[in-house]
Amino acid sequence: MSSLHSGGALGSLFLNAFARFGERDALGDDVKRWTYSQLADRVARLTTLFRSLGLKKGNAVSVLSGNRVESWAVIATAAIMGMRYTPLHPLAAEDDHAFIMEDAEIDALIVESGKFAARGLAIRARVPGLRHLLSFGPIEGARDILAEWDEHTPADLVDDSESDAIAWLAYTGGTTGRSKGVMLPHRSIVAMSTLLFSEWEWPSEIRYLASTPISHAAGVNLFPLMMRGGYARLLNGFDANAWCRAVEAEKLTMTLLVPTIIYGLIDAAAIREKYDLSSMQMIIYGAAPMSPDRLMEGMKIFGQVFVQLYGQTECPQIITALRKVDHDPAYPKRLGSCGRPTATVDVRLFDAEMKEVGANEPGEICVRAIHVMNGYWKRPDATEEAFRGGWLHTGDVAVRDEEGYFYIVDRTKDMIISGGFNIYPREVEDALMAHEAVASAAVIGIPDDKWGEAVKAFVVLKPGASVEVRELQEHVKHRRGAPWSPKSIDFLDAIPVTGLGKLDRKLLRAPYWQGRTRAVA
């Protein structure tokens, strides 16, 4: 690589933050708080420890842990040393973790002691290529980083990363089979970070609350945060009391929440009203579609503070954005949009023949951008398919209105074909959640001898609410039309979600499609 083009790697992002914001608070969890200087010291000592194990540029590391400051230190260290990092979701199954460890050719795994100890030992037993098992806290047979961190002399930190080398090898959810490793180079994450900061109306004082795993979407915002010397308060999981308490106690100004959590926060009025949440200036949501009616409820509570991100692992986290200014109650239709394309992203809607569709016609979202992945790890077939026609195919179907706002109707694979009608679950879910009694909803297609597929809904009611199935069916019929009205509705205590907070349609479909060839994933 020419030295002329070797800048802009992720390691430099961290090193510049350490140098510029030394004594500012950087990270805090339930136990400790670090300034940027303290984070730099931890990274420098961890670099020495990693080198003592023979780990170097080009090796691969992974972390299995809850939200704690040490996890971010590992991510920063890997970036600066030019190592490949693979996130593991804390809620994933052992088989998924073992597959990822083996497929990604991980050299060193760091696990948190306590609830992850047994999982770490099981992975080591199942993955013979794993050279090192390290830990945060004591685990028999693992090397405890916390116990020996201070014994190591801080290394001189020099960015050893390269712009087009793989920074993150992040695995997709695997809803259609085994997960695929997405190769994200340093340029991708740096470009993503710059875009995130340029597109959103960030608070002047960035004090971020991360309650979902920083190994995934919540961690994305830590990169632009580091660029501006912000502070991140890490929580392990969402609890309404703990979340509200943290906002009040630390005057936190921004957060990221998935829609299902926002619905719970909206409905937890008795808890919310005990706390002063007035410092909250930006609530980012994404990972799954949000009901426009429920979003309007949230705006009445929190104000015009919402920002939506739409992206995916293959084009990390920002393809379009619906900014605060777009969340205007005077334009309620717009609340169902995922926004407009961001500054350096080219977005087109294509039909199955790769012909661009017109305004208000459904087509697959296809993307070209500087932060698009390099491809799928060891999967040239999948890479070729994803990039067919010279565009990244997202698998999401959307329409674009005359003002350039995109409205996602659903995943291509989630479409229900009932009696010759193409029905997208999102359309039915939004109609259901427009009913005053409904807190959340999920819709799938199930086998039907007459219609081919029938629309089936699962509904969670708001606290204290009650409604008859027939009333909800008539409600959807009135709002969308007869084909969209669910043929059956089940009431649940909670809608199942994946570890990433997305509706788990695969789990809902399984009982109905078992033994059939068309088991849409």
SULMO-V421953 format. One line per field, one symbol per residue. ss: DSSP state (a for helix, b for strand, c for the rest). phi: phi as a letter, one per 30 degrees, with the letter a starting at -180 (. if undefined). burial: b if it has 24 or more other C-alpha atoms within 12 Angstrom, else e. A space follows every 10 residues. Layout:
BEGIN
ss: ???
phi: ???
burial: ???
END
This chain:
BEGIN
ss: ccaaacccca aaaaaaaaaa ccccbbbbcc ccbbbaaaaa aaaaaaaaaa aacccccccb bbbbccccaa aaaaaaaaaa accbbbbccc cccaaaaaaa aaaccccbbb bbccccaaaa aaaaaacccc cbbbbbcccc ccbbaaaaaa accccccccc cccccbbbbb bccccccccc bbbbbaaaaa aaaaaaaaac ccccccbbbb ccccccaaaa aaaaaaaccc bbbbccccca aaaaaaaaaa cccbbbbbaa aaaaaaacaa aacccccccc cbbbbbcccc caaaaaaaaa aacccbbbbb bbccbbbbbb bbcaaacccc caaaaaccbb bcccbbbbbb cccccbcccc ccbbbbbbbc cbccbbccca aaaaaacaaa cbbbbbbbbb cccccbbbbb baaacbbbcc bbbcaaaaaa aaaccccbbb bbbbbbbbcc cbbbbbbbbb bcccccccaa aaaaaaaaaa caaacccbbb bcccccbccc ccbcaaaaaa aaaccccccc c
phi: .dddccdidd ededdddedd becddcbbbd cbbcdddddd ddddddeddd dddidaejdb bbbbaddbdd dddddddedd dicdcbdbdd cddeeddddd edddhddbcc bddidcdddd dddedccddd dbccbcjdbd jccddddced dcdddddbdc cbecddcbcc cddidckddc dcdcdeeddd dedddeddcc ddddcdbccc cceddbedde ddddeddcid bbccccicbe ddddddeddc hdcaabbded ddeddddced deddbccddd cacdbliadc deddddeddd dcjdcdbccb aaedbeibcb bcdedddced bdeddcccjc edecccbbcc ddcicdcdei cdaddbbbad cdedkcdhbd ddddddcdii bdcdiccbbc ddcjdcbdcl dedcdccbhi cdbceedddd ddddddccda abbbcbebdd cibcdbcbbc ddeidbaded ddddddeddc kedddddbbc cbdaddbddc idecdeddde dcceicdcce d
burial: eeeeeeebbb bbbbbbbbbe beebbbbbbe eeebbbbbbb bbbbbbbbbb eeeebbbbbb bbbbbbbbbb bbbbbbbbbb bbbbbbbbbb bbebebbbbb bbbbbbbbbb bbbeebbebb bebbeebeeb bbbbbbbbbe ebbbbbeebe eeeeeebbbb bbbbbbbbbb bbbbbeeebb bbbbbbbbbb bbbbbbbebb bbbeebbbbb bbbbbbbbbb bbbbbbbbbb bbbbbbbbeb bbbbbbbeeb bbbbbbbbbb bbbbbbbbee ebeebebebb bbbbbbbbbb bbbbbbbbbe bbbbbbbbbb bbbbbbbbbb bbbbebbbee eeebbbbbbb bbeebebbbb beeeeeeeee bbbbbbbbbb bbbbbbbeee eebeebbeee bbbbbbbbbb beebbbbbbb bbbbbbbbee ebbbbbbbbb bbbbbebbbb bbbbbbbeee eebbbbbbbb bbeeeebebe ebbbbbeeeb eebbbbbbbb beebbbbbbb bbbbbbbbbe eeeeeeeebb b
END
